[in-house]
């Protein structure tokens, strides 16, 4: 398989991943995937149009969405009126993803505690039956939260 064929397969796989993981529309996911794997400094609007073969308005809408959510930004080159789009600082994307996951974990811990409190008060046998499993699971969540916080901090220190 040639480099270009491998790149297209990777763009499609990344596109599907970004669609599901970040709830992106298909075109925005493919544009973002293109920007992730490009060898260029950045891609122009025309590059995106050519690579995706979609309408100008669809490309524009997708680029605007990706900018609004902080996945991409643009820059200009001296003497060139075109805007070049590139992936935002990758560590920011990683940190944001970890922060989202951390928030979900914290919510899950709270919900588990609420169910346990309810069961302890109104269904003691169910509380006792699940007590050990709950503790094992919450320990796992707490360790994961600790690792996420440490990684977010490491990424923050890396960018300074």
C-alpha positions as CSV (number, residue, x, y, z in Angstrom):
1,X,0.0,0.0,0.0
2,X,1.4,3.4,-1.0
3,X,1.8,6.3,1.5
4,X,-1.2,8.1,0.0
5,X,-3.4,5.0,0.3
6,X,-2.3,4.4,3.9
7,X,-3.0,8.1,4.6
8,X,-6.5,7.8,3.2
9,X,-7.3,4.7,5.2
10,X,-5.9,6.3,8.4
11,X,-8.0,9.5,7.7
12,X,-11.1,7.4,7.4
13,X,-10.4,5.4,10.6
14,X,-9.6,8.6,12.5
15,X,-12.7,10.2,11.1
16,X,-14.9,7.4,12.4
17,X,-13.2,7.6,15.7
18,X,-13.6,11.4,16.0
19,X,-17.3,11.1,15.0
20,X,-18.0,8.7,17.9
21,X,-15.6,9.9,20.5
22,X,-16.1,13.6,20.1
23,X,-19.7,13.6,18.6
24,X,-18.4,15.4,15.4
25,X,-20.4,15.4,12.2
26,X,-18.8,13.2,9.5
27,X,-17.3,16.0,7.4
28,X,-15.9,17.8,10.4
29,X,-14.4,14.6,11.7
30,X,-12.7,13.9,8.3
31,X,-11.4,17.5,8.0
32,X,-9.9,17.2,11.5
33,X,-8.4,13.8,10.6
34,X,-6.9,15.4,7.5
35,X,-5.3,18.1,9.7
36,X,-4.0,15.6,12.1
37,X,-2.1,13.5,9.5
38,X,-1.1,16.3,7.0
39,X,2.6,16.7,6.3
40,X,1.9,20.4,5.6
41,X,2.2,23.3,8.0
42,X,-1.5,23.8,7.7
43,X,-4.3,23.4,5.1
44,X,-6.1,26.2,3.4
45,X,-9.9,26.3,2.9
46,X,-9.2,25.3,-0.7
47,X,-7.1,22.4,0.4
48,X,-9.9,21.2,2.6
49,X,-12.4,21.7,-0.3
50,X,-10.2,19.7,-2.7
51,X,-9.4,16.9,-0.2
52,X,-13.0,16.4,0.9
53,X,-15.0,17.2,-2.2
54,X,-17.8,18.8,-0.3
55,X,-19.6,22.1,-0.9
56,X,-18.0,25.4,0.2
57,X,-20.7,26.0,2.7
58,X,-20.3,22.5,4.3
59,X,-16.5,23.0,4.5
60,X,-17.0,26.4,6.0
61,X,-19.5,25.2,8.6
62,X,-17.2,22.3,9.6
63,X,-14.1,24.5,9.9
64,X,-16.1,27.0,12.0
65,X,-17.3,24.2,14.3
66,X,-13.8,22.8,14.7
67,X,-12.6,26.3,15.6
68,X,-15.4,26.9,18.1
69,X,-14.7,23.8,20.0
70,X,-11.0,24.5,20.0
71,X,-9.8,21.6,17.9
72,X,-8.3,23.8,15.2
73,X,-7.1,27.4,14.8
74,X,-5.7,29.3,11.9
75,X,-2.7,31.4,11.0
76,X,-1.7,33.5,8.1
77,X,1.6,33.7,6.2
78,X,3.3,37.0,5.5
79,X,2.3,38.2,2.0
80,X,-0.4,35.5,1.7
81,X,-4.0,36.4,2.2
82,X,-5.1,32.8,2.8
83,X,-5.9,31.4,6.2
84,X,-4.1,28.2,7.0
85,X,-5.8,25.8,9.4
86,X,-4.0,23.5,11.8
87,X,-4.7,21.3,14.8
88,X,-4.7,23.3,18.1
89,X,-2.0,22.5,20.5
90,X,-2.3,18.8,20.8
91,X,-1.6,18.8,24.5
92,X,-4.7,21.1,25.0
93,X,-6.9,18.5,23.2
94,X,-5.4,15.7,25.3
95,X,-6.0,17.7,28.5
96,X,-9.6,18.6,27.5
97,X,-10.3,15.0,26.8
98,X,-8.9,13.9,30.2
99,X,-10.9,16.7,31.9
100,X,-14.1,15.5,30.3
101,X,-13.3,11.9,31.4
102,X,-12.5,13.1,34.9
103,X,-15.8,14.9,35.2
104,X,-17.6,11.7,34.1
105,X,-15.7,9.7,36.7
106,X,-16.5,12.2,39.4
107,X,-20.2,12.1,38.5
108,X,-20.2,8.3,38.5
109,X,-18.6,8.2,42.0
110,X,-21.3,10.5,43.3
111,X,-24.1,8.4,41.8
112,X,-22.7,5.2,43.2
113,X,-22.5,6.8,46.6
114,X,-26.1,8.0,46.4
115,X,-27.3,4.6,45.4
116,X,-25.3,3.0,48.3
117,X,-26.7,5.6,50.7
118,X,-30.2,4.9,49.6
119,X,-29.7,1.1,49.8
120,X,-28.1,1.4,53.3
121,X,-31.2,3.3,54.5
122,X,-33.9,1.4,52.7
123,X,-32.5,-1.9,51.5
124,X,-29.8,-3.1,54.0
125,X,-29.4,-6.6,52.5
126,X,-28.7,-5.2,49.0
127,X,-26.3,-2.7,50.6
128,X,-24.4,-5.4,52.4
129,X,-24.4,-7.7,49.3
130,X,-22.8,-5.0,47.1
131,X,-20.6,-3.3,49.7
132,X,-17.3,-5.1,48.8
133,X,-17.9,-4.8,45.0
134,X,-18.7,-1.1,45.4
135,X,-15.5,-0.5,47.3
136,X,-13.4,-2.3,44.8
137,X,-15.0,-0.4,41.9
138,X,-14.7,3.0,43.7
139,X,-11.0,2.3,44.4
140,X,-10.5,1.7,40.7
141,X,-12.3,5.0,39.9
142,X,-10.3,6.9,42.5
143,X,-7.0,5.6,41.1
144,X,-8.0,6.4,37.6
145,X,-9.0,9.9,38.7
146,X,-5.6,10.3,40.4
147,X,-3.8,9.2,37.2
148,X,-5.9,11.6,35.0
149,X,-5.2,14.5,37.4
150,X,-1.5,13.7,37.3
151,X,-1.4,13.5,33.5
152,X,-3.3,16.8,33.1
153,X,-0.8,18.4,35.4
154,X,2.1,16.8,33.5
155,X,0.7,18.1,30.2
156,X,0.2,21.5,31.7
157,X,3.9,21.6,32.9
158,X,5.0,20.3,29.5
159,X,3.4,23.3,27.7
160,X,4.9,25.9,30.0
